[in-house]
Amino acid sequence: MNKGSTHFVHPSSFVDEPCSIGKGTKIWHFCHIMENCEIGENCNLGQNVVISPGCVIGNNVKIQNNVSIYTGVVLEDDVFCGPSAVFTNVINPRSHVPRRDQYKRTMVMRGATIGANATVVCGVTLGRYCFVGAGAVITRDVPDYGMVYGNPGRLRGWMCYCGSKLPLGSFADGVETAHCQACGRRYQKKGLTITQYA
């Protein structure tokens, strides 16, 4: 921990003021946290992470090496961003045309996982506890607990809160429930909406 601080910032990193960084958060080598960011408690930012002005990051978020979180991106609690995952914030960028007033909001909801080298095009919402596979290109919203991979990313199945794949057969032939074989949680499915139940 830095002297007199409740969080750790590696000496090679820069934190612009003002910023809010929660207790127990660790910011490792060569990171840059820009002004007016809010970073929650017990987060871990790997090497070479950039957080742009005004970004909001929840508690217990893990951001692996070489990830840039651009203005307009919101990461809720318990989000995991794999190495070199990519976010954008402008739909049609041009170097010679200013578009700072056109930044799109991208929401990554609680517990979502984004795999290594995945690209999330701005303006989408990644649902709670969804799972984006490595290298996927996400161009549309992902439902809660949805498992998405490929280019473009397509819904391929469903993931449990614990990160285990839910058996696809449990949703077939009109059966609308699923049971996680790893942790025992149960789910009910209606259309593209999945909810956990006791």
N, CA, C and O of each residue as an XYZ file, in Angstrom:
792
protein
N       0.842     -1.195      0.000
C       0.000      0.000      0.000
C       0.881      1.251      0.000
O       1.980      1.247      0.555
N       0.386      2.321     -0.629
C       1.104      3.591     -0.585
C       0.996      4.177      0.812
O       0.006      3.944      1.506
N       1.993      4.928      1.230
C       1.985      5.520      2.572
C       0.721      6.328      2.791
O       0.387      7.203      1.993
N       0.017      6.032      3.879
C      -1.174      6.788      4.225
C      -2.369      6.518      3.337
O      -3.363      7.241      3.405
N      -2.295      5.484      2.500
C      -3.384      5.206      1.569
C      -3.976      3.836      1.863
O      -3.323      2.979      2.457
N      -5.216      3.642      1.441
C      -5.866      2.345      1.623
C      -5.825      1.524      0.343
O      -6.360      0.416      0.307
N      -5.196      2.048     -0.713
C      -5.056      1.312     -1.963
C      -3.589      1.370     -2.416
O      -2.800      2.146     -1.879
N      -3.236      0.548     -3.403
C      -1.859      0.467     -3.883
C      -1.773      0.961     -5.315
O      -2.570      0.555     -6.160
N      -0.806      1.841     -5.597
C      -0.505      2.287     -6.960
C       0.986      2.072     -7.187
O       1.808      2.622     -6.453
N       1.338      1.291     -8.180
C       2.749      1.049     -8.477
C       3.435      2.365     -8.864
O       2.816      3.204     -9.518
N       4.686      2.559     -8.479
C       5.383      3.829     -8.779
C       5.459      4.182    -10.265
O       5.629      5.351    -10.609
N       5.337      3.198    -11.143
C       5.396      3.487    -12.588
C       4.067      3.968    -13.153
O       3.998      4.338    -14.325
N       3.021      3.972    -12.355
C       1.688      4.357    -12.823
C       1.353      5.795    -12.440
O       1.954      6.365    -11.529
N       0.380      6.371    -13.151
C      -0.058      7.744    -12.920
C      -1.543      7.758    -12.587
O      -2.347      7.099    -13.246
N      -1.897      8.520    -11.553
C      -3.302      8.738    -11.205
C      -3.540     10.239    -11.209
O      -3.002     10.961    -10.370
N      -4.351     10.708    -12.158
C      -4.665     12.134    -12.243
C      -5.727     12.487    -11.197
O      -6.547     11.651    -10.817
N      -5.693     13.721    -10.750
C      -6.664     14.185     -9.754
C      -7.713     15.067    -10.417
O      -7.407     15.770    -11.379
N      -8.949     15.040     -9.916
C      -9.421     14.205     -8.809
C      -9.842     12.819     -9.298
O     -10.311     12.670    -10.427
N      -9.678     11.822     -8.458
C     -10.137     10.452     -8.698
C     -10.541      9.845     -7.369
O     -10.084     10.280     -6.312
N     -11.389      8.848     -7.427
C     -11.783      8.113     -6.232
C     -11.391      6.659     -6.427
O     -11.841      6.004     -7.368
N     -10.545      6.157     -5.527
C     -10.084      4.771     -5.614
C     -10.361      4.092     -4.288
O      -9.950      4.578     -3.234
N     -11.063      2.963     -4.340
C     -11.526      2.298     -3.134
C     -10.469      1.503     -2.397
O      -9.403      1.193     -2.929
N     -10.794      1.189     -1.175
C      -9.927      0.432     -0.270
C      -9.578     -0.930     -0.867
O     -10.444     -1.626     -1.398
N      -8.304     -1.297     -0.775
C      -7.856     -2.612     -1.207
C      -7.609     -2.755     -2.686
O      -7.202     -3.827     -3.133
N      -7.840     -1.715     -3.466
C      -7.608     -1.775     -4.916
C      -6.114     -1.705     -5.203
O      -5.374     -0.972     -4.547
N      -5.683     -2.484     -6.202
C      -4.276     -2.515     -6.603
C      -4.162     -2.118     -8.073
O      -4.847     -2.661     -8.940
N      -3.274     -1.151     -8.325
C      -3.030     -0.650     -9.679
C      -1.563     -0.927     -9.997
O      -0.669     -0.349     -9.380
N      -1.323     -1.807    -10.954
C       0.027     -2.296    -11.187
C       0.790     -1.462    -12.222
O       0.428     -0.312    -12.472
N       1.820     -2.020    -12.813
C       2.817     -1.289    -13.613
C       2.205     -0.571    -14.831
O       1.334     -1.102    -15.520
N       2.694      0.648    -15.063
C       2.469      1.407    -16.308
C       0.996      1.686    -16.602
O       0.594      1.723    -17.765
N       0.201      1.880    -15.569
C      -1.216      2.237    -15.761
C      -1.377      3.751    -15.749
O      -0.529      4.479    -15.235
N      -2.482      4.208    -16.325
C      -2.827      5.630    -16.280
C      -4.309      5.747    -15.953
O      -5.168      5.328    -16.728
N      -4.588      6.318    -14.800
C      -5.962      6.572    -14.366
C      -6.200      8.067    -14.536
O      -5.564      8.878    -13.864
N      -7.111      8.434    -15.431
C      -7.348      9.845    -15.740
C      -8.359     10.458    -14.775
O      -8.965      9.761    -13.961
N      -8.525     11.769    -14.882
C      -9.310     12.524    -13.904
C     -10.774     12.106    -13.883
O     -11.332     11.632    -14.873
N     -11.374     12.305    -12.706
C     -12.805     12.100    -12.472
C     -13.251     10.643    -12.630
O     -14.417     10.376    -12.921
N     -12.332      9.715    -12.440
C     -12.696      8.297    -12.454
C     -13.134      7.863    -11.060
O     -12.682      8.404    -10.050
N     -14.014      6.884    -11.029
C     -14.415      6.249     -9.780
C     -14.107      4.765     -9.884
O     -14.670      4.064    -10.725
N     -13.217      4.291     -9.031
C     -12.840      2.884     -8.999
C     -13.174      2.357     -7.613
O     -12.781      2.948     -6.608
N     -13.899      1.247     -7.559
C     -14.384      0.716     -6.290
C     -13.328      0.005     -5.478
O     -12.131      0.124     -5.741
N     -13.785     -0.733     -4.490
C     -12.911     -1.445     -3.569
C     -12.474     -2.794     -4.142
O     -13.180     -3.417     -4.935
N     -11.276     -3.222     -3.706
C     -10.757     -4.562     -3.999
C     -10.701     -4.883     -5.485
O     -10.926     -6.024     -5.891
N     -10.401     -3.874     -6.294
C     -10.192     -4.087     -7.728
C      -8.724     -4.416     -7.984
O      -7.859     -4.118     -7.160
N      -8.454     -5.029     -9.128
C      -7.078     -5.337     -9.520
C      -6.896     -4.930    -10.976
O      -7.533     -5.490    -11.869
N      -6.024     -3.952    -11.211
C      -5.736     -3.480    -12.565
C      -4.336     -3.942    -12.938
O      -3.357     -3.538    -12.310
N      -4.237     -4.786    -13.957
C      -2.960     -5.337    -14.386
C      -2.095     -4.309    -15.094
O      -2.404     -3.118    -15.113
N      -1.018     -4.786    -15.669
C      -0.047     -3.908    -16.333
C      -0.652     -3.219    -17.551
O      -1.407     -3.826    -18.311
N      -0.312     -1.942    -17.726
C      -0.657     -1.189    -18.936
C      -2.164     -1.021    -19.135
O      -2.667     -1.162    -20.249
N      -2.871     -0.723    -18.065
C      -4.308     -0.451    -18.123
C      -4.515      1.060    -18.136
O      -3.877      1.785    -17.372
N      -5.410      1.533    -19.006
C      -5.766      2.951    -19.074
C      -7.243      3.094    -18.750
O      -8.082      2.406    -19.331
N      -7.558      3.986    -17.825
C      -8.943      4.315    -17.491
C      -9.160      5.770    -17.879
O      -8.540      6.663    -17.303
N     -10.033      6.018    -18.851
C     -10.246      7.364    -19.386
C     -11.109      8.211    -18.451
O     -11.740      7.681    -17.537
N     -11.136      9.524    -18.678
C     -11.856     10.429    -17.770
C     -13.325     10.053    -17.579
O     -14.036      9.730    -18.531
N     -13.751     10.106    -16.328
C     -15.163      9.938    -16.002
C     -15.663      8.513    -15.962
O     -16.862      8.297    -15.790
N     -14.789      7.532    -16.112
C     -15.242      6.139    -16.091
C     -15.614      5.713    -14.674
O     -15.067      6.208    -13.689
N     -16.561      4.781    -14.604
C     -17.022      4.257    -13.323
C     -16.787      2.751    -13.311
O     -17.245      2.027    -14.195
N     -16.063      2.298    -12.293
C     -15.737      0.888    -12.138
C     -16.178      0.466    -10.737
O     -15.851      1.128     -9.752
N     -16.917     -0.630    -10.655
C     -17.473     -1.080     -9.386
C     -16.452     -1.763     -8.502
O     -15.245     -1.619     -8.699
N     -16.944     -2.509     -7.526
C     -16.103     -3.236     -6.582
C     -15.690     -4.597     -7.138
O     -16.416     -5.210     -7.921
N     -14.508     -5.057     -6.718
C     -14.034     -6.401     -7.044
C     -13.952     -6.648     -8.542
O     -14.247     -7.750     -9.005
N     -13.557     -5.640     -9.300
C     -13.402     -5.755    -10.757
C     -11.960     -6.148    -11.054
O     -11.026     -5.586    -10.483
N     -11.786     -7.116    -11.951
C     -10.460     -7.550    -12.376
C     -10.259     -7.134    -13.830
O     -10.992     -7.569    -14.717
N      -9.257     -6.285    -14.063
C      -8.919     -5.842    -15.423
C      -7.504     -6.322    -15.709
O      -6.547     -5.859    -15.087
N      -7.375     -7.240    -16.640
C      -6.080     -7.835    -16.935
C      -5.232     -6.903    -17.807
O      -5.681     -5.818    -18.177
N      -4.019     -7.321    -18.132
C      -3.053     -6.480    -18.849
C      -3.585     -5.958    -20.181
O      -4.341     -6.630    -20.882
N      -3.162     -4.732    -20.505
C      -3.369     -4.131    -21.834
C      -4.832     -3.872    -22.187
O      -5.243     -4.069    -23.331
N      -5.609     -3.437    -21.213
C      -7.015     -3.088    -21.458
C      -7.185     -1.585    -21.259
O      -6.685     -1.021    -20.285
N      -7.894     -0.939    -22.189
C      -8.235      0.479    -22.059
C      -9.741      0.601    -21.868
O     -10.521      0.092    -22.673
N     -10.140      1.275    -20.805
C     -11.551      1.530    -20.526
C     -11.815      2.981    -20.913
O     -11.341      3.896    -20.241
N     -12.564      3.198    -21.984
C     -12.761      4.534    -22.523
C     -13.981      5.220    -21.922
O     -14.885      4.566    -21.404
N     -13.992      6.548    -21.998
C     -15.109      7.342    -21.492
C     -16.420      6.814    -22.073
O     -16.548      6.620    -23.282
N     -17.381      6.587    -21.193
C     -18.672      6.040    -21.609
C     -18.847      4.586    -21.223
O     -19.961      4.063    -21.263
N     -17.748      3.918    -20.845
C     -17.822      2.520    -20.432
C     -18.027      2.457    -18.918
O     -17.321      3.122    -18.161
N     -18.994      1.658    -18.489
C     -19.271      1.448    -17.071
C     -19.115     -0.036    -16.771
O     -19.741     -0.874    -17.421
N     -18.281     -0.363    -15.784
C     -18.115     -1.741    -15.327
C     -18.718     -1.865    -13.932
O     -18.245     -1.226    -12.993
N     -19.747     -2.674    -13.794
C     -20.355     -2.874    -12.483
C     -19.515     -3.832    -11.638
O     -18.452     -4.276    -12.071
N     -19.991     -4.148    -10.433
C     -19.256     -5.008     -9.514
C     -18.957     -6.377    -10.136
O     -19.737     -6.905    -10.928
N     -17.797     -6.936     -9.749
C     -17.427     -8.324    -10.064
C     -17.219     -8.606    -11.550
O     -17.301     -9.760    -11.971
N     -16.954     -7.585    -12.343
C     -16.676     -7.785    -13.772
C     -15.240     -8.264    -13.957
O     -14.336     -7.845    -13.234
N     -15.044     -9.145    -14.929
C     -13.707     -9.618    -15.306
C     -13.447     -9.247    -16.757
O     -14.219     -9.607    -17.646
N     -12.342     -8.515    -16.997
C     -11.907     -8.171    -18.359
C     -10.602     -8.901    -18.628
O      -9.595     -8.631    -17.973
N     -10.607     -9.821    -19.582
C      -9.428    -10.616    -19.898
C      -8.352     -9.796    -20.588
O      -8.610     -8.673    -21.021
N      -7.136    -10.352    -20.696
C      -6.009     -9.633    -21.294
C      -6.328     -9.118    -22.688
O      -6.869     -9.839    -23.526
N      -5.984     -7.858    -22.921
C      -6.107     -7.210    -24.236
C      -7.534     -7.147    -24.764
O      -7.739     -7.015    -25.970
N      -8.531     -7.240    -23.870
C      -9.911     -6.982    -24.298
C     -10.006     -5.531    -24.767
O      -9.299     -4.659    -24.261
N     -10.881     -5.281    -25.731
C     -10.960     -3.966    -26.376
C     -12.356     -3.378    -26.232
O     -13.354     -4.040    -26.515
N     -12.414     -2.124    -25.786
C     -13.651     -1.348    -25.785
C     -13.504     -0.204    -26.783
O     -12.393      0.242    -27.071
N     -14.634      0.266    -27.306
C     -14.630      1.468    -28.137
C     -15.659      2.432    -27.550
O     -16.444      2.051    -26.682
N     -15.656      3.688    -28.026
C     -16.704      4.607    -27.563
C     -17.279      5.486    -28.666
O     -18.109      6.355    -28.396
N     -16.846      5.267    -29.907
C     -17.384      6.004    -31.051
C     -17.712      4.987    -32.145
O     -16.905      4.103    -32.434
N     -18.896      5.112    -32.755
C     -19.330      4.172    -33.794
C     -18.558      4.366    -35.100
O     -18.166      3.392    -35.743
N     -18.342      5.623    -35.488
C     -17.738      5.904    -36.793
C     -16.555      6.864    -36.673
O     -16.634      7.998    -37.145
N     -15.465      6.428    -36.049
C     -14.346      7.352    -35.797
C     -13.655      7.804    -37.074
O     -13.492      7.037    -38.023
N     -13.253      9.073    -37.072
C     -12.381      9.650    -38.099
C     -11.373     10.517    -37.382
O     -11.739     11.280    -36.488
N     -10.123     10.417    -37.753
C      -9.095     11.223    -37.128
C      -9.356     12.711    -37.322
O      -9.089     13.513    -36.428
N      -9.879     13.080    -38.494
C     -10.043     14.496    -38.846
C     -11.421     15.054    -38.490
O     -11.691     16.224    -38.764
N     -12.313     14.237    -37.876
C     -13.648     14.707    -37.491
C     -13.818     14.511    -35.982
O     -13.888     13.372    -35.520
N     -13.887     15.608    -35.197
C     -14.073     15.471    -33.744
C     -15.427     14.838    -33.418
O     -16.450     15.236    -33.975
N     -15.433     13.859    -32.522
C     -16.679     13.186    -32.160
C     -16.819     13.027    -30.640
O     -17.527     12.133    -30.176
N     -16.155     13.878    -29.872
C     -16.211     13.737    -28.412
C     -17.612     13.917    -27.858
O     -17.908     13.442    -26.762
N     -18.473     14.590    -28.594
C     -19.853     14.764    -28.138
C     -20.738     13.596    -28.569
O     -21.951     13.623    -28.360
N     -20.128     12.562    -29.174
C     -20.898     11.422    -29.670
C     -20.493     10.109    -29.002
O     -20.811      9.033    -29.510
N     -19.797     10.187    -27.871
C     -19.411      8.961    -27.178
C     -20.655      8.159    -26.797
O     -21.636      8.715    -26.302
N     -20.603      6.868    -27.029
C     -21.708      5.969    -26.686
C     -21.463      5.335    -25.318
O     -20.320      5.119    -24.916
N     -22.542      5.044    -24.618
C     -22.458      4.396    -23.316
C     -22.439      2.877    -23.505
O     -23.271      2.324    -24.225
N     -21.509      2.229    -22.870
C     -21.417      0.766    -22.879
C     -21.520      0.287    -21.437
O     -20.728      0.686    -20.583
N     -22.500     -0.570    -21.172
C     -22.735     -1.073    -19.815
C     -22.300     -2.526    -19.718
O     -22.743     -3.376    -20.491
N     -21.428     -2.797    -18.761
C     -21.043     -4.173    -18.461
C     -21.594     -4.468    -17.071
O     -21.096     -3.956    -16.068
N     -22.619     -5.293    -17.030
C     -23.374     -5.507    -15.806
C     -22.652     -6.456    -14.851
O     -21.685     -7.125    -15.216
N     -23.140     -6.489    -13.653
C     -22.515     -7.223    -12.551
C     -22.163     -8.668    -12.935
O     -22.979     -9.396    -13.499
N     -20.924     -9.056    -12.613
C     -20.499    -10.436    -12.763
C     -20.157    -10.880    -14.163
O     -19.827    -12.049    -14.365
N     -20.223     -9.981    -15.153
C     -19.927    -10.372    -16.539
C     -18.443    -10.699    -16.707
O     -17.587    -10.130    -16.028
N     -18.157    -11.624    -17.623
C     -16.790    -11.998    -17.980
C     -16.560    -11.694    -19.447
O     -17.368    -12.056    -20.302
N     -15.444    -11.020    -19.735
C     -15.051    -10.732    -21.115
C     -13.709    -11.415    -21.350
O     -12.730    -11.110    -20.668
N     -13.657    -12.334    -22.307
C     -12.461    -13.120    -22.555
C     -11.351    -12.332    -23.227
O     -11.563    -11.224    -23.719
N     -10.157    -12.925    -23.239
C      -8.973    -12.297    -23.822
C      -9.203    -11.929    -25.282
O      -9.778    -12.703    -26.048
N      -8.748    -10.741    -25.656
C      -8.789    -10.248    -27.042
C     -10.200    -10.069    -27.600
O     -10.357     -9.889    -28.808
N     -11.222    -10.113    -26.757
C     -12.574     -9.831    -27.240
C     -12.709     -8.334    -27.504
O     -12.053     -7.522    -26.851
N     -13.562     -7.970    -28.466
C     -13.839     -6.574    -28.795
C     -15.304     -6.282    -28.518
O     -16.188     -6.997    -28.991
N     -15.559     -5.231    -27.752
C     -16.924     -4.829    -27.421
C     -17.182     -3.485    -28.103
O     -16.637     -2.460    -27.695
N     -18.014     -3.499    -29.142
C     -18.339     -2.274    -29.867
C     -19.249     -1.421    -28.997
O     -20.143     -1.944    -28.332
N     -19.028     -0.122    -28.997
C     -19.715      0.767    -28.059
C     -21.230      0.772    -28.263
O     -21.742      0.488    -29.346
N     -21.923      1.106    -27.172
C     -23.371      1.251    -27.206
C     -24.135      0.004    -26.810
O     -25.366      0.015    -26.805
N     -23.433     -1.077    -26.477
C     -24.128     -2.310    -26.115
C     -24.179     -2.462    -24.591
O     -23.483     -1.769    -23.850
N     -25.026     -3.392    -24.157
C     -25.090     -3.781    -22.751
C     -24.761     -5.261    -22.648
O     -25.362     -6.094    -23.326
N     -23.799     -5.576    -21.791
C     -23.481     -6.970    -21.497
C     -24.187     -7.319    -20.193
O     -23.912     -6.722    -19.153
N     -25.092     -8.283    -20.251
C     -25.955     -8.595    -19.125
C     -25.232     -9.223    -17.949
O     -24.071     -9.619    -18.050
N     -25.937     -9.307    -16.838
C     -25.387     -9.847    -15.602
C     -24.899    -11.290    -15.809
O     -25.609    -12.131    -16.360
N     -23.680    -11.542    -15.356
C     -23.078    -12.878    -15.358
C     -22.997    -13.499    -16.752
O     -22.900    -14.719    -16.884
N     -23.037    -12.670    -17.781
C     -22.847    -13.212    -19.128
C     -21.374    -13.586    -19.309
O     -20.526    -13.237    -18.488
N     -21.089    -14.299    -20.393
C     -19.745    -14.794    -20.647
C     -19.419    -14.564    -22.117
O     -20.039    -15.157    -22.999
N     -18.438    -13.696    -22.375
C     -17.999    -13.385    -23.739
C     -16.707    -14.153    -23.995
O     -15.713    -13.946    -23.298
N     -16.716    -15.029    -24.981
C     -15.562    -15.875    -25.262
C     -14.379    -15.101    -25.804
O     -14.531    -13.999    -26.331
N     -13.194    -15.687    -25.670
C     -11.959    -15.076    -26.157
C     -12.066    -14.773    -27.648
O     -12.520    -15.611    -28.427
N     -11.649    -13.579    -28.035
C     -11.615    -13.187    -29.434
C     -12.956    -12.820    -30.041
O     -13.018    -12.507    -31.229
N     -14.027    -12.847    -29.269
C     -15.354    -12.520    -29.807
C     -15.436    -11.045    -30.179
O     -14.723    -10.212    -29.619
N     -16.312    -10.731    -31.131
C     -16.597     -9.345    -31.502
C     -18.072     -9.095    -31.192
O     -18.960     -9.641    -31.847
N     -18.315     -8.259    -30.183
C     -19.677     -8.041    -29.679
C     -20.248     -6.774    -30.290
O     -19.740     -5.678    -30.055
N     -21.306     -6.930    -31.077
C     -21.925     -5.800    -31.776
C     -23.362     -5.553    -31.328
O     -24.011     -4.621    -31.803
N     -23.865     -6.392    -30.409
C     -25.242     -6.225    -29.927
C     -25.325     -6.643    -28.457
O     -24.402     -7.258    -27.923
N     -26.424     -6.307    -27.825
C     -26.597     -6.624    -26.407
C     -26.491     -8.128    -26.162
O     -26.853     -8.944    -27.010
N     -25.986     -8.466    -24.981
C     -25.880     -9.862    -24.552
C     -26.799    -10.031    -23.345
O     -26.717     -9.244    -22.402
N     -27.679    -11.050    -23.352
C     -28.610    -11.206    -22.217
C     -27.903    -11.690    -20.964
O     -26.793    -12.218    -21.029
N     -28.555    -11.506    -19.822
C     -28.055    -12.053    -18.562
C     -27.739    -13.534    -18.744
O     -28.523    -14.270    -19.343
N     -26.600    -13.968    -18.230
C     -26.157    -15.362    -18.242
C     -25.879    -15.912    -19.649
O     -25.586    -17.099    -19.795
N     -25.966    -15.072    -20.677
C     -25.726    -15.538    -22.036
C     -24.255    -15.863    -22.282
O     -23.372    -15.174    -21.772
N     -23.993    -16.905    -23.056
C     -22.645    -17.252    -23.488
C     -22.541    -16.906    -24.972
O     -23.271    -17.443    -25.805
N     -21.612    -15.991    -25.282
C     -21.493    -15.464    -26.637
C     -20.057    -15.622    -27.104
O     -19.124    -15.312    -26.364
N     -19.874    -16.102    -28.329
C     -18.535    -16.111    -28.914
C     -18.655    -16.088    -30.432
O     -19.736    -16.272    -30.993
N     -17.502    -15.856    -31.089
C     -17.456    -15.794    -32.545
C     -17.391    -14.368    -33.053
O     -17.435    -13.411    -32.279
N     -17.285    -14.242    -34.382
C     -17.224    -12.941    -35.059
C     -18.170    -12.965    -36.248
O     -17.877    -13.601    -37.261
N     -19.325    -12.266    -36.134
C     -19.759    -11.509    -34.953
C     -20.200    -12.448    -33.830
O     -20.548    -13.605    -34.067
N     -20.175    -11.923    -32.605
C     -20.577    -12.724    -31.458
C     -22.034    -13.137    -31.552
O     -22.909    -12.316    -31.826
N     -22.283    -14.412    -31.324
C     -23.653    -14.937    -31.334
C     -23.917    -15.704    -30.043
O     -23.007    -16.270    -29.437
N     -25.173    -15.709    -29.643
C     -25.573    -16.430    -28.446
C     -25.447    -17.924    -28.701
O     -26.087    -18.462    -29.605
N     -24.606    -18.606    -27.890
C     -24.321    -20.030    -28.108
C     -24.819    -20.907    -26.974
O     -24.814    -22.133    -27.091
N     -25.246    -20.302    -25.883
C     -25.686    -21.072    -24.733
C     -25.811    -20.182    -23.519
O     -25.956    -18.965    -23.639
N     -25.753    -20.796    -22.342
C     -26.004    -20.081    -21.095
C     -24.984    -20.493    -20.046
O     -24.537    -21.640    -20.011
N     -24.623    -19.542    -19.190
C     -23.624    -19.780    -18.154
C     -24.233    -19.532    -16.778
O     -25.070    -18.647    -16.604
N     -23.803    -20.319    -15.816
C     -24.241    -20.153    -14.436
C     -23.504    -18.990    -13.782
O     -22.469    -18.543    -14.277
N     -24.028    -18.521    -12.700
C     -23.375    -17.534    -11.832
C     -21.949    -17.955    -11.499
O     -21.057    -17.112    -11.409
N     -21.731    -19.254    -11.317
C     -20.413    -19.756    -10.909
C     -19.434    -19.874    -12.068
O     -18.263    -20.184    -11.849
N     -19.891    -19.631    -13.315
C     -19.001    -19.696    -14.465
C     -18.996    -21.035    -15.177
O     -18.172    -21.252    -16.065
N     -19.893    -21.935    -14.813
C     -20.011    -23.221    -15.499
C     -21.096    -23.137    -16.560
O     -22.099    -22.443    -16.392
N     -20.881    -23.850    -17.645
C     -21.872    -23.870    -18.728
C     -23.100    -24.645    -18.279
O     -22.990    -25.747    -17.740
N     -24.273    -24.057    -18.508
C     -25.520    -24.752    -18.183
C     -25.837    -25.747    -19.291
O     -25.649    -25.429    -20.465
N     -26.309    -26.936    -18.955
C     -26.585    -27.954    -19.971
C     -27.644    -27.467    -20.949
O     -28.744    -27.089    -20.547
N     -27.308    -27.479    -22.235
C     -28.247    -26.994    -23.249
C     -29.510    -27.829    -23.301
O     -30.589    -27.300    -23.570
N     -29.397    -29.126    -23.048
C     -30.559    -30.001    -23.127
C     -31.674    -29.606    -22.175
O     -32.839    -29.918    -22.421
N     -31.333    -28.924    -21.094
C     -32.356    -28.564    -20.113
C     -33.309    -27.497    -20.634
O     -34.361    -27.261    -20.039
N     -32.948    -26.846    -21.747
C     -33.824    -25.844    -22.339
C     -34.566    -26.377    -23.565
O     -35.312    -25.633    -24.202
N     -34.374    -27.640    -23.902
C     -34.961    -28.192    -25.122
C     -36.352    -28.752    -24.862
O     -36.738    -28.992    -23.718
N     -37.097    -28.955    -25.941
C     -38.395    -29.634    -25.900
C     -39.370    -29.025    -24.897
O     -40.118    -29.743    -24.232
N     -39.357    -27.703    -24.794
C     -40.319    -27.023    -23.947
C     -39.981    -27.007    -22.476
O     -40.702    -26.391    -21.691
N     -38.903    -27.666    -22.076
C     -38.487    -27.629    -20.670
C     -37.817    -26.290    -20.418
O     -36.861    -25.939    -21.110
N     -38.295    -25.543    -19.449
C     -37.835    -24.171    -19.238
C     -37.024    -24.000    -17.961
O     -36.967    -22.900    -17.410
N     -36.392    -25.075    -17.479
C     -35.559    -24.954    -16.293
C     -34.174    -25.512    -16.585
O     -33.997    -26.323    -17.495
N     -33.195    -25.069    -15.802
C     -31.834    -25.577    -15.917
C     -31.262    -25.726    -14.518
O     -31.602    -24.978    -13.601
N     -30.387    -26.707    -14.378
C     -29.767    -27.002    -13.085
C     -28.263    -27.073    -13.302
O     -27.787    -27.892    -14.089
N     -27.509    -26.216    -12.606
C     -26.052    -26.222    -12.738
C     -25.489    -27.447    -12.038
O     -25.718    -27.652    -10.846
N     -24.756    -28.254    -12.782
C     -24.201    -29.477    -12.214
C     -22.982    -29.203    -11.339
O     -22.551    -30.071    -10.580
N     -22.417    -27.979    -11.446
C     -21.227    -27.646    -10.650
C     -21.585    -27.111     -9.263
O     -20.978    -27.506     -8.268
N     -22.572    -26.213     -9.198
C     -22.862    -25.563     -7.910
C     -24.282    -25.793     -7.405
O     -24.594    -25.474     -6.258
N     -25.150    -26.351     -8.264
C     -26.507    -26.674     -7.828
C     -27.536    -25.573     -8.033
O     -28.719    -25.783     -7.763
N     -27.111    -24.393     -8.509
C     -28.091    -23.322     -8.725
C     -29.083    -23.731     -9.816
O     -28.753    -24.476    -10.739
N     -30.315    -23.215     -9.679
C     -31.385    -23.542    -10.638
C     -31.854    -22.275    -11.334
O     -31.849    -21.188    -10.758
N     -32.259    -22.442    -12.587
C     -32.665    -21.314    -13.416
C     -33.944    -21.632    -14.147
O     -34.269    -22.787    -14.423
N     -34.676    -20.543    -14.457
C     -35.872    -20.647    -15.273
C     -35.685    -19.762    -16.491
O     -35.198    -18.637    -16.376
N     -36.068    -20.262    -17.658
C     -35.878    -19.524    -18.909
C     -37.218    -19.247    -19.572
O     -38.043    -20.144    -19.747
N     -37.419    -17.970    -19.941
C     -38.579    -17.569    -20.729
C     -38.077    -16.699    -21.858
O     -37.633    -15.576    -21.619
N     -38.136    -17.186    -23.077
C     -37.553    -16.466    -24.211
C     -36.056    -16.340    -24.022
O     -35.355    -17.340    -23.869
N     -35.557    -15.088    -24.033
C     -34.137    -14.841    -23.814
C     -33.882    -14.309    -22.406
O     -32.851    -13.687    -22.149
N     -34.820    -14.554    -21.498
C     -34.659    -14.100    -20.120
C     -34.467    -15.298    -19.205
O     -35.295    -16.207    -19.163
N     -33.365    -15.281    -18.476
C     -33.082    -16.340    -17.510
C     -33.031    -15.742    -16.122
O     -32.400    -14.707    -15.906
N     -33.691    -16.389    -15.185
C     -33.641    -15.937    -13.800
C     -33.300    -17.118    -12.905
O     -33.675    -18.259    -13.178
N     -32.583    -16.818    -11.836
C     -32.221    -17.840    -10.865
C     -33.361    -17.967     -9.862
O     -33.967    -16.967     -9.476
N     -33.655    -19.202     -9.439
C     -34.684    -19.385     -8.431
C     -34.241    -20.448     -7.437
O     -33.328    -21.224     -7.719
N     -34.885    -20.484     -6.276
C     -34.495    -21.418     -5.213
C     -34.903    -22.833     -5.565
O     -34.658    -23.757     -4.789
